[in-house]
């Protein structure tokens, strides 16, 4: 109630769905409880550590595919106290590989959607304190490029950055 329901209750927020994904602070707590909260709140949508949604673009016949990832599951946890603390590698390599296989399949199937958005907690590229995430540069960036993903949305750095990814050298 104190961190979600009563905080995000003003104006038009009351009826909006919230598509949730876990970050490093969530993994330091209880992600299972957050998944279970989906059964208690009609706004809180967190059915699985990673999942896919197909959304209609208002005012058009276009659709957008939203793929939400658990980048902590994929790349490992990290301390958030000070720069230079990259994810330590996945705690469960099999679970990380399963998520990556799921993502590859969903990106291939998303070719029929007008827009494809991928979201994860860790950034692929960042100019802030934590910098780019090496694991995501290696695993995710090639998939985003190959499938011409419209945008990658992330958190972790607690600031706003908007930009195109750097180009490969000629």
C-alpha positions as a printed NumPy array, in Angstrom:
array([[  0.   ,   0.   ,   0.   ],
       [  2.778,   2.425,   0.924],
       [  4.994,   1.814,  -2.107],
       [  2.496,   1.211,  -4.904],
       [ -1.279,   1.297,  -4.409],
       [ -1.568,   4.614,  -2.542],
       [  1.462,   6.215,  -4.194],
       [  0.324,   5.779,  -7.801],
       [ -3.373,   6.475,  -7.286],
       [ -3.831,  10.033,  -8.536],
       [ -5.57 ,  11.199, -11.69 ],
       [ -5.644,   8.71 , -14.535],
       [ -3.13 ,   6.37 , -12.886],
       [ -5.791,   4.427, -10.975],
       [ -7.032,   2.498, -14.027],
       [ -3.729,   1.985, -15.836],
       [ -2.032,  -1.406, -15.867],
       [  1.545,  -1.55 , -14.615],
       [  3.81 ,  -3.974, -16.476],
       [  6.423,  -4.907, -13.909],
       [  9.893,  -6.402, -14.183],
       [ 12.444,  -7.107, -11.48 ],
       [ 15.714,  -5.272, -10.926],
       [ 18.697,  -5.844,  -8.703],
       [ 17.015,  -4.315,  -5.629],
       [ 13.98 ,  -6.561,  -6.17 ],
       [ 16.215,  -9.629,  -6.337],
       [ 17.809,  -8.551,  -3.059],
       [ 14.277,  -8.82 ,  -1.615],
       [ 11.431, -11.128,  -2.6  ],
       [ 10.586, -11.354,  -6.31 ],
       [  8.244, -14.282,  -5.618],
       [  6.041, -12.004,  -3.496],
       [  5.94 ,  -9.451,  -6.316],
       [  4.896, -12.15 ,  -8.784],
       [  2.161, -13.276,  -6.382],
       [  0.909,  -9.702,  -6.013],
       [ -0.379,  -9.96 ,  -9.595],
       [ -3.193, -12.093,  -8.145],
       [ -4.132,  -9.398,  -5.606],
       [ -3.982,  -6.19 ,  -7.663],
       [ -5.753,  -5.692, -10.988],
       [ -3.152,  -3.051, -11.945],
       [  0.008,  -4.999, -11.083],
       [  0.926,  -7.185, -14.094],
       [  3.934,  -9.407, -13.294],
       [  3.006, -12.964, -14.345],
       [  6.515, -14.358, -14.776],
       [ 10.126, -13.142, -14.408],
       [ 10.075, -12.534, -18.194],
       [  7.006, -12.264, -20.399],
       [  5.532, -10.892, -23.607],
       [  2.596,  -8.576, -24.272],
       [  0.939,  -7.532, -27.496],
       [ -0.469,  -4.023, -27.291],
       [ -2.67 ,  -2.091, -29.697],
       [ -1.334,   1.296, -30.75 ],
       [ -4.161,   3.779, -30.043],
       [ -5.719,   5.39 , -33.094],
       [ -4.308,   2.817, -35.524],
       [ -4.447,  -0.816, -36.549],
       [ -0.803,  -1.262, -35.552],
       [  0.402,  -3.466, -32.73 ],
       [  3.419,  -3.247, -30.496],
       [  5.141,  -6.251, -28.967],
       [  6.541,  -5.603, -25.481],
       [  9.083,  -8.143, -24.255],
       [  9.953,  -7.754, -20.571],
       [ 13.164,  -9.395, -19.402],
       [ 14.772, -10.265, -16.104],
       [ 18.279,  -8.968, -16.764],
       [ 19.375,  -9.976, -13.261],
       [ 18.439, -13.578, -14.074],
       [ 20.243, -13.186, -17.404],
       [ 23.425, -11.421, -16.232],
       [ 23.58 , -11.798, -12.451],
       [ 23.21 ,  -9.518,  -9.486],
       [ 25.202,  -6.428,  -8.678],
       [ 25.857,  -4.115,  -5.799],
       [ 24.386,  -0.688,  -6.41 ],
       [ 26.788,   1.181,  -4.168],
       [ 29.436,   2.783,  -6.341],
       [ 30.437,   2.702,  -9.948],
       [ 32.29 ,  -0.176, -11.518],
       [ 30.224,  -2.942,  -9.972],
       [ 29.067,  -4.937, -13.007],
       [ 26.71 ,  -7.912, -12.774],
       [ 28.564, -10.926, -11.447],
       [ 27.234, -13.479, -13.953],
       [ 24.034, -15.501, -13.751],
       [ 23.391, -17.474, -10.576],
       [ 21.689, -20.154, -12.702],
       [ 23.261, -20.549, -16.163],
       [ 20.477, -22.901, -17.299],
       [ 17.752, -20.393, -16.375],
       [ 19.684, -17.613, -18.143],
       [ 20.02 , -19.77 , -21.283],
       [ 16.28 , -20.602, -21.174],
       [ 15.38 , -16.909, -21.008],
       [ 17.699, -16.114, -23.921],
       [ 16.154, -18.923, -26.004],
       [ 12.685, -17.595, -25.123],
       [ 13.728, -14.102, -26.227],
       [ 15.124, -15.347, -29.545],
       [ 11.848, -17.143, -30.291],
       [  9.699, -14.154, -29.302],
       [ 11.768, -11.734, -31.395],
       [ 11.419, -13.996, -34.431],
       [  7.646, -14.173, -33.889],
       [  7.381, -10.398, -33.381],
       [  8.21 ,  -9.685, -37.033],
       [  4.492,  -9.135, -37.706],
       [  4.243,  -6.352, -35.101],
       [  4.809,  -2.767, -36.214],
       [  6.82 ,  -1.895, -33.098],
       [  8.94 ,  -4.15 , -30.919],
       [  9.987,  -2.897, -27.498],
       [ 12.294,  -4.792, -25.177],
       [ 12.571,  -3.825, -21.52 ],
       [ 15.012,  -4.914, -18.842],
       [ 16.424,  -3.445, -15.68 ],
       [ 20.089,  -3.171, -16.677],
       [ 20.987,  -0.836, -19.556],
       [ 22.713,  -2.081, -22.68 ],
       [ 24.328,   1.336, -23.178],
       [ 24.645,   3.978, -20.488],
       [ 26.643,   7.151, -19.96 ],
       [ 25.825,   7.228, -16.256],
       [ 27.406,   5.798, -13.138],
       [ 27.092,   2.099, -13.99 ],
       [ 27.994,   2.43 , -17.662],
       [ 27.148,  -0.168, -20.311],
       [ 26.351,  -3.724, -19.217],
       [ 28.938,  -6.029, -20.811],
       [ 26.693,  -9.095, -20.565],
       [ 23.906,  -7.318, -22.464],
       [ 26.305,  -5.914, -25.042],
       [ 27.397,  -9.477, -25.724],
       [ 24.042, -11.306, -25.524],
       [ 21.304,  -8.778, -26.174],
       [ 22.7  ,  -6.103, -28.481],
       [ 23.158,  -8.44 , -31.475],
       [ 19.54 ,  -9.631, -31.104],
       [ 18.189,  -6.086, -30.839],
       [ 20.032,  -5.119, -34.011],
       [ 19.221,  -8.295, -35.966],
       [ 15.5  ,  -7.988, -35.235],
       [ 15.42 ,  -4.208, -35.676],
       [ 13.928,  -3.655, -32.226],
       [ 12.263,  -0.24 , -32.018],
       [ 13.52 ,   0.607, -28.527],
       [ 15.141,  -0.892, -25.456],
       [ 13.771,   0.464, -22.166],
       [ 15.692,   0.125, -18.922],
       [ 16.343,   1.475, -15.455],
       [ 19.174,   0.846, -12.996],
       [ 20.977,   4.176, -13.417],
       [ 18.147,   6.239, -11.839],
       [ 18.293,   8.955, -14.495],
       [ 16.881,   9.731, -17.925],
       [ 18.918,   9.026, -21.052],
       [ 17.581,   9.05 , -24.588],
       [ 19.666,   8.27 , -27.613],
       [ 20.549,   5.97 , -30.406],
       [ 23.097,   3.239, -29.71 ],
       [ 26.605,   3.93 , -30.978],
       [ 27.282,   2.852, -34.539],
       [ 29.752,   0.142, -35.325],
       [ 33.038,   1.442, -36.698],
       [ 33.324,   1.315, -40.509]])
